[in-house]
Amino acid sequence: MKHSIIVETIGKMLIKTFGLLLFFSSSQSESLFRPNLPMGEYRIVIDKVYPCEKTKNYPLQFNWYLSKKTSSITEVKGNMTFLIPFDDTLTINFNFASWGSTGGWVPNAYTLNTKKACSYTKHLSGNAWLNSIEGFNVSTDKCPIPVGTYITPGIDKKKLEDMNFPKIYFYGTYKSVARYKNLKNEVVSCVVVEFQIMRPWETPI
């Protein structure tokens, strides 16, 4: 009788122990499952924003820069000065360079030429378009954006990272050069954005 009680007690203890081990191993495997694939879902982290040529006074000027507000908040500051309307008579050329494995920018990782620059920028930017319109106190969120100077006291950088890009892409560091041209094929604006495409759980170094 005593022997059977001992065996039964040990059996219950083993079942509980096995159950706990199974629970912790499954929860740990879920929390540590981080596939190191070269592409997948991602988040965008903007590192730098600046004009292509600081000495040129283009009719469309995006004079933006990043400013650290707190240890966890970085803001986009500056102004947009439009001497001509930002509209759909313009075309846009995107040239993406990727950061090479041995260092240095590798151009033409992705290129795009398209008409209706204002509407396309609005579509591509997604929620970032509305956040920038609000942050720069622009009178309309529709194309065209009229002539004027628009100034922001500061927009949380994360609000401009919520774009309507493809949902899956290759991870890495990129530099986008956007050139806007008029009907005469003259460059009227040029802006550079350096950014990272990171796994959702990763943090910038």
C-alpha positions as CSV (number, residue, x, y, z in Angstrom):
1,M,0.0,0.0,0.0
2,K,2.7,2.4,1.0
3,H,4.7,1.5,-2.1
4,S,1.8,2.2,-4.4
5,I,1.3,5.6,-2.8
6,I,4.9,6.5,-3.3
7,V,4.8,5.4,-7.0
8,E,1.6,7.4,-7.5
9,T,3.1,10.5,-5.9
10,I,6.3,10.2,-8.1
11,G,4.1,9.7,-11.1
12,K,2.2,12.9,-10.5
13,M,5.4,14.9,-9.8
14,L,6.8,13.6,-13.2
15,I,3.7,14.6,-15.0
16,K,3.7,18.1,-13.5
17,T,7.5,18.5,-14.2
18,F,7.0,17.3,-17.8
19,G,4.1,19.7,-18.2
20,L,6.1,22.7,-16.9
21,L,9.1,21.8,-19.2
22,L,6.8,21.5,-22.2
23,F,5.2,24.9,-21.4
24,F,8.5,26.7,-20.9
25,S,10.1,25.1,-23.9
26,S,7.2,26.0,-26.2
27,S,6.9,29.6,-25.0
28,Q,10.7,30.1,-25.3
29,S,10.8,28.7,-28.8
30,E,8.0,31.1,-29.8
31,S,9.9,34.1,-28.3
32,L,13.2,33.1,-29.8
33,F,12.0,32.2,-33.3
34,R,13.6,34.8,-35.4
35,P,14.3,33.5,-38.9
36,N,17.4,35.2,-40.4
37,L,16.1,35.3,-43.9
38,P,17.5,37.8,-46.5
39,M,14.0,39.2,-47.1
40,G,10.6,39.4,-45.6
41,E,8.3,41.7,-43.7
42,Y,10.1,44.7,-42.4
43,R,10.0,48.2,-40.8
44,I,11.7,51.3,-42.2
45,V,14.1,53.4,-40.2
46,I,15.2,56.7,-41.7
47,D,18.9,57.6,-41.0
48,K,19.4,60.8,-43.0
49,V,17.5,63.3,-45.2
50,Y,19.3,65.9,-47.2
51,P,19.3,67.8,-50.6
52,C,21.4,66.2,-53.4
53,E,23.3,69.5,-54.1
54,K,23.1,72.0,-51.2
55,T,24.4,74.8,-53.5
56,K,21.6,74.6,-56.0
57,N,18.4,76.5,-55.5
58,Y,15.9,74.3,-57.1
59,P,12.3,75.5,-57.6
60,L,11.2,72.7,-55.2
61,Q,13.3,72.7,-52.1
62,F,13.0,70.1,-49.3
63,N,15.3,71.5,-46.6
64,W,14.9,68.7,-44.1
65,Y,17.2,67.5,-41.3
66,L,17.0,65.1,-38.3
67,S,17.1,66.5,-34.8
68,K,17.3,64.4,-31.6
69,K,14.5,65.5,-29.2
70,T,14.9,62.8,-26.5
71,S,16.8,59.6,-26.2
72,S,13.9,57.8,-27.9
73,I,12.4,60.5,-30.2
74,T,14.1,61.9,-33.3
75,E,12.3,64.6,-35.2
76,V,12.3,65.8,-38.8
77,K,12.7,69.6,-38.9
78,G,13.1,72.2,-41.6
79,N,11.0,73.6,-44.4
80,M,9.6,73.0,-47.9
81,T,10.0,76.0,-50.2
82,F,8.0,75.6,-53.4
83,L,8.6,78.3,-56.0
84,I,6.4,76.3,-58.4
85,P,3.4,74.1,-57.6
86,F,4.2,70.5,-56.7
87,D,1.9,68.9,-59.3
88,D,1.3,66.1,-61.7
89,T,3.0,67.8,-64.7
90,L,6.2,66.7,-63.0
91,T,7.9,63.3,-63.4
92,I,9.9,61.5,-60.8
93,N,13.0,59.4,-61.0
94,F,14.0,57.1,-58.1
95,N,17.4,55.5,-57.9
96,F,18.1,53.2,-55.0
97,A,21.6,52.3,-54.0
98,S,22.3,49.5,-51.5
99,W,25.2,49.4,-49.0
100,G,27.6,46.7,-50.2
101,S,28.8,43.8,-48.1
102,T,32.4,45.2,-48.3
103,G,31.3,48.8,-47.8
104,G,30.3,51.6,-50.2
105,W,27.1,52.3,-52.1
106,V,26.1,50.0,-55.0
107,P,24.0,52.1,-57.3
108,N,20.9,51.0,-59.3
109,A,19.7,48.4,-56.8
110,Y,16.3,49.6,-57.9
111,T,15.2,52.3,-60.4
112,L,11.9,53.8,-61.2
113,N,10.7,56.5,-63.6
114,T,7.1,57.6,-63.5
115,K,4.8,60.5,-64.4
116,K,2.3,62.3,-62.2
117,A,5.0,62.9,-59.5
118,C,2.7,64.5,-56.9
119,S,0.0,61.8,-57.0
120,Y,2.6,59.0,-57.1
121,T,4.5,60.5,-54.2
122,K,1.3,60.7,-52.2
123,H,0.4,57.1,-53.0
124,L,3.9,55.8,-52.2
125,S,4.2,57.7,-49.0
126,G,0.9,56.4,-47.5
127,N,0.3,57.7,-44.0
128,A,3.6,59.5,-44.1
129,W,2.1,61.9,-46.7
130,L,-0.7,62.9,-44.3
131,N,1.7,63.2,-41.4
132,S,4.0,65.4,-43.3
133,I,1.2,67.6,-44.7
134,E,-0.1,68.1,-41.1
135,G,3.4,68.6,-39.7
136,F,4.4,71.2,-42.3
137,N,1.0,73.0,-41.9
138,V,0.2,72.6,-45.6
139,S,-3.3,73.9,-46.5
140,T,-4.3,70.8,-48.5
141,D,-3.4,67.1,-48.6
142,K,-4.4,66.9,-52.3
143,C,-2.4,67.5,-55.4
144,P,-1.2,70.0,-56.4
145,I,0.6,71.5,-53.4
146,P,0.5,75.3,-54.1
147,V,3.5,77.7,-54.1
148,G,4.6,78.6,-50.6
149,T,7.1,78.0,-47.8
150,Y,6.0,75.4,-45.3
151,I,7.8,75.1,-42.0
152,T,7.6,72.4,-39.3
153,P,8.5,72.8,-35.6
154,G,9.2,69.0,-35.7
155,I,7.6,65.8,-36.8
156,D,8.3,62.5,-35.0
157,K,10.5,60.6,-37.5
158,K,8.5,57.4,-37.0
159,K,5.4,59.1,-38.5
160,L,7.3,59.5,-41.8
161,E,8.4,55.9,-41.8
162,D,4.8,54.6,-42.2
163,M,4.9,54.3,-46.0
164,N,3.0,52.4,-48.6
165,F,6.0,50.4,-49.8
166,P,5.8,46.7,-50.8
167,K,5.2,44.6,-47.7
168,I,8.1,42.3,-48.3
169,Y,11.6,43.4,-49.4
170,F,15.3,42.6,-49.0
171,Y,16.8,43.7,-45.7
172,G,19.7,46.1,-45.7
173,T,20.8,49.8,-45.8
174,Y,19.7,51.9,-48.8
175,K,20.0,55.4,-50.2
176,S,17.2,56.7,-52.3
177,V,17.8,59.7,-54.7
178,A,14.6,61.2,-55.9
179,R,14.8,63.7,-58.8
180,Y,11.8,65.6,-59.9
181,K,11.7,66.9,-63.5
182,N,9.5,69.3,-65.4
183,L,8.1,69.0,-68.9
184,K,11.4,70.3,-70.3
185,N,13.2,67.4,-68.6
186,E,14.9,69.9,-66.2
187,V,15.6,68.8,-62.7
188,V,13.5,71.0,-60.4
189,S,14.2,69.1,-57.1
190,C,16.5,66.5,-55.8
191,V,16.5,64.9,-52.3
192,V,18.3,62.0,-50.7
193,V,17.0,59.7,-48.0
194,E,19.2,57.1,-46.4
195,F,17.3,54.4,-44.6
196,Q,17.4,50.8,-43.3
197,I,14.9,48.0,-44.0
198,M,15.0,46.0,-40.9
199,R,13.4,42.9,-39.5
200,P,10.4,43.9,-37.3
201,W,12.1,42.8,-34.1
202,E,15.5,44.4,-34.8
203,T,16.6,47.8,-33.5
204,P,19.1,50.2,-35.1
205,I,22.7,50.0,-33.9
